[in-house]
Every structure is written in C-alpha cells, then in structure tokens.
Amino acid sequence: SCESSADGGDVCQRYMAETITPTEELAKNMSEMRYRMEVLCMNVQRQLCHAIEEVDGGKFLVDRWMRKEGGGGISCILQDSKVFDKAGINISVVHGTLPPPAVQQMKSRQTNG
C-alpha cells in the first residue's frame, strides 16, 4: 500500500512502491548518503521500469518486502510479455550489524585496491 509523503505527493507516483525507509525519515535525513542513495535507486528503478513498459507494453509486478534485521527491498518483475520473456529490476535497502569476518573482508579489499 502507498502513502502520502510529507510534501503531499503520492509516493507511488514517484516510485514503484512505498519507500523502504519511512518518507518522513527520508525527508529529515537527505544530507546523509544512505538516504540519498535510497532515493536515487528508487528513482532509477522507476525510470527503468517505465521505459521498459513503454517499449514492451506490459506492466511490472511489484513486490515490496521487509527484512526483520532491518531494511527491505522492492522487486519488479515483467514476465511472459511481448518483447521480454522475463525482466527484473530490483533494489535492496538493508541495514544491520555486519559479522566480524565480513568487516575484515571489506577492510582487506580497501587496502588491496
């Protein structure tokens, strides 16, 4: 289900589904990179889906899911359509605590280039 944003606009008009992070939280924190990235990814997802729908004539099925550990995602799937057998444009906005081995692996990648 979609909601109205703080600026009065319908969130589903701007994106394929309701944002993963509540719109009020996004609006208050747009100076932070993670919030700007979520909005950027949702905008690109909408633009790509609409461009493909225009070419194909089909409509993407949208599944918004949430992750108990934090965050969630939006999966957009077009299947058995006129041009594409199957197309998917998905985003994930997940957060939580990384296990120590994952942190170490990320640190080693930074130093190795």
N, C-alpha and C positions, 0 to 999 in steps of 0.2 A: 504494500500500500504506500501511496505517496503522501507527502505532507506539504504544507505551505512553508516557505522559508521566511526568515525574519524580514526580508525586503518585500514580502508579499507575493513573490513569484512561486509558481508551482514547480517543485524540484524535478518532477518527471518530465517537464517540458524542456529542462536544460540538460538532463542526464537520462540514461536508460532506466534508472531506478532510483529510489531514495538513496541518499548518500550513506556510506557506512558509518562515518562519524556524524553525530547529530549536526544539523545545519547551524544551530546557534554556536556550537563549539568551533565549527569551521570558521564562521564569521569573526569570532573573537580572536582567533589564533592564526590568521593568514600571514603574519610575519614569520611564522615558523615553517621550515622547509617541508616537514612531513605533511602538514595540512595543504600547503600549496601543491605538493606532488599528488595528493589525493584528488584535488580539484582538476589538475592538469590531466591526470589519467582518465578521469571520468569524462572530461570534455573530449579527449581524443577518442575514447571508446564510442561516445555518441556520434561524433563526426564520421568515424569509420563505418559504424553500423548503418547510419543513414545513407552514406554514399553507396554502400553495397546494396542496400534495399532499393535504392533508386535504379541501379543497374539491373538488379535481379528481378525486382517486382515482388519478392517475398518479404516476409516480416520475421525478424529475430524473436525467438522465445527468450524471455529474460527470467533468470533465477537469481535472486538476491539471497545470500546465505551469511550466517553469522558464525563466528568461531568462539567457543566458550573461553578459550585462553586469551582472547582479545582480538577485535577486528572482524573481518569477514571479506566478502567479495561479491562480484556481480558477474555472472556467466551469461553471455548472449550467444545463442546457437541458432543458426539457419540451416535447415535440413530439407533434403529432397525438393529443392526449389528449381526454378527454370534454368539458371546458369550454374549454380553451385550444388554439388551433391551434399556437401557439409562444410560449414564455415563457423568458426568460433572466435569471438573477441572477448576475452576475459580479463578482469582485473582482481587483484587481491590487495587488501589493506589490512595487514596483520601486525600485531604488536604483542610484546610479552618479553620474558626474560630468556635470553639465549643460554643454552647449556655451555659450560666452560670449554669443552672441545671445539664448539662452533666459534666461540670468541677467539680462541687461539688460532684456528684456521684462518679467520678473517685477518688477524694481525699479521700472520705469516705472508698472506697474499699482498698486503700493503708494502712490506719490506722487500718482497721478491719481484715487485713490478707489475 
